[in-house]
Amino acid sequence: MRIDSHQHFWRYDPAEDLWITDDMLVLKRDFLPAGLAPQLASNGMDASIAVQARQSERETLSLLDLAAHNDAIAGIVGWVDLSAPELPERLAYFSQFPKLRGFRHVVQDEPDDRFMLRDEFIRGVSRLREFRFTYDVLIYPRQLPAAIGLLDKFPEQFFVVDHMAKPHLKIGAITSWAHQMKIIAANPNVFCKLSGLITEADWFQWRAEDFKPYLDVVWEAFGPDRLMFGSDWPVCLLAGTYRQVKQLVEDYVAGQPATVRENIFGNNAARFYGLEASRA
C-alpha cells in the first residue's frame, strides 16, 4: 500500500484557524476527504495518515468520524492534552479506536523552547507506549535541543519528526540543524517525514535542487527504513501542488531499488503507525 504519511483535513473556521493568515488565502476553505481523493488517485497513492491541525479533542473525534467513513484514511494522529492529570483515562478512552495511531502537539507554536522538557509534558509522553500510541514531533530547529532531551528519556517510544524539523531553507542554514538531526536519528525508534519542505522555502521561487543538501542529511542519518513521504496537503498548496511535492521525493530516490522506494512511499509509514495491526 502506498501511503501519504502526513496530510490534514478541516472545516475552515476563521475563529479557530488563526494560524491561517491573510497571505494564505488558498487555505481559507474546507478541505475534506472528497478533495484529497483525486490527488491520491492521480499520484498513485492508496491511503493517507490524517494529522491534527487544532489543539482539541473535538478535532480528534471529528477526524475519527471521517476515518470511519473513508477507507482511504489509514490512520489518525490526533491531539490530547498530554499535560492533563486525567491523561491516562483519556488514553484509555481513545485506545478503543483502531485508526487512532498516535498524537501530536503543535510544539512549534509554544513560546517556551523547552516546552517538551516540562515535567507534566514528560509524564504525558511516558504514558503513550502503554497504549501503543506514537508521537509526532512538530518543532522548529531552535527546539531541537529540547526534543533531543525528551527523546533520550524514552528510547523505547516510537517518535517521528515531522517536516524534517523545518530547517531554515530560505536562508540555507544547515550546519547546526544537521548536527542535531543526526543526534536524534541515533535512536532507532525515531523516524522522519520527508514532508513540509516547499512551505519552508521561498513559496514562489523554490527550486528542486534547494532541498538536496537537507535530504542528504536525513538520508544519511535515518536511512531508507526510517523515512516516509508526506504531502502536507493542503498546506503544501501555499507553495506548490501535490504532484510537485511528491515529485521532489520521487526524483530524490529515483536511483534506489524498488524495495527502498516502496518503503519510503508506504511501507515505513505502515510499520511506524502499526497499520498492519489492530487493537483487540
C-alpha positions, 0 to 999 in steps of 0.5 A: 500500500502506498501511503501519504504519511502526513496530510490534514483535513478541516472545516475552515473556521476563521475563529479557530484557524488563526494560524491561517493568515491573510497571505494564505488565502488558498487555505481559507476553505474546507478541505475534506476527504472528497478533495484529497481523493483525486490527488491520491488517485492521480499520484498513485497513492492508496491511503493517507495518515490524517494529522491534527491541525487544532489543539482539541479533542473535538478535532480528534473525534471529528477526524475519527468520524471521517476515518470511519467513513473513508477507507482511504484514511489509514490512520489518525494522529490526533491531539490530547492534552498530554499535560492533563492529570486525567491523561491516562483515562483519556488514553484509555478512552481513545485506545478503543479506536483502531485508526487512532495511531498516535498524537501530536502537539503543535510544539512549534507554536509554544513560546517556551523552547523547552516546552517538551522538557516540562515535567507534566509534558514528560509524564504525558509522553511516558504514558503513550507506549502503554497504549501503543500510541506514537508521537509526532514531533512538530518543532522548529530547529531552535527546539531541537535541543529540547526534543533531543532531551525528551527523546533520550528519556524514552528510547523505547517510544516510537517518535517521528519528526515531522517536516524534517524539523523545518530547517531554515531553507530560505536562508540555507542554514544547515550546519547546526540543524544537521548536527542535531538531526543526526543526534536524534536519528541515533535512536532507532525508534525515531523516524522522519517525514520527508514532508513540509519542505516547499512551505519552508522555502521561498513559496514562489521561487523554490527550486528542486535542487534547494532541498538536496543538501537537507535530504542528504542529511536525513538520508544519511542519518535515518536511512531508507527504513526510517523515512516516509513521504508526506504531502502536507496537503493542503498546506503544501498548496501555499507553495506548490501542488501535490504532484510537485511535492511528491515529485521532489521525493520521487526524483530524490530516490529515483536511483534506489531499488524498488524495495527502498522506494516502496518503503519510503512511499508506504511501507515505513509509514505502515510499520511506524503507525502499526497499520498492519495491526489492530487493537483487540 
